[in-house]
């Protein structure tokens, strides 16, 4: 698709994925509305050809303002993460489910060509004990209901562990890199047995763009992963070798309650022609280079 002049709303535009998506859409000439939670900062680099709206997806009035006139919606907004605290369960359900209902309910009043909803591989986990995973699973059903009942063209993207430049140090890869770059001699990590499916941010953005573009994606739930389980231990060792070979790694526990998280991408490849292209080591090099530039 030629995105030049296409009217596009990105919710969660202040986040890591949203910022990179906006940069790509801006490069392609889209007319972008960036929806950012309240007064949060944002991480996209492009400063032109954007309408920035600050607000909360739980506010129907501000959502109506953001959606009005747009043709494509990338719904990335929500509370992220799978590490839950007892008092956050209601917050996850409120924001991730009710916020999604607000957006889909408003879309019914507009002419929308595609909605791409960012979901999670947590929706595959059984039993579902994560508030985040539960909220995303319910939100998926909300999106599907509007597709099935009101014929709103939607695609659900189930994402796994995204990484790359400009990501918060709350995430495991930038956390390790930051600790090494500031001179920590010992890096303390949670679990020696944890494995993740790491996907570079540029590959994620490409998948989201294709989902919005291609008719073959309508009504589909597509996994965006590499189908490669990489241990956090191996990632940490690789980062140590690249940044400070004298550093050591220590572990809080030798147990992991969430040890594997890889996603198959064969259906995604068949549906939209997407494949991941960035090797982990290359993506780590890009991330290290960026983080060196800001420390």
Secondary structure, DSSP 8 states (H G I E B T S, - for coil): ---TT-EEEEETTTSHHHHHHHHHHHHTT-EEEEEEETT--------SSEEEEEE-TT-HHHHHHHHTT-SEEEE--S---S---GGGHHHHIIIIIIHHHHHHHHHTTS--SEEEEEEEGGGG-SS---HHHHHHHHHHHHHHHHHHHH---EEEEEE-EEE-TT--TTSHHHHHHHHHHTT-SEEEEEETT-EE-EEEHHHHHHHHHHHHH-GGGTT-EEEE--S--EEHHHHHHHHHHHH-TT-EEEEEES--SS-------HHHHHHH-------HHHHHHHHHHHHHHH-
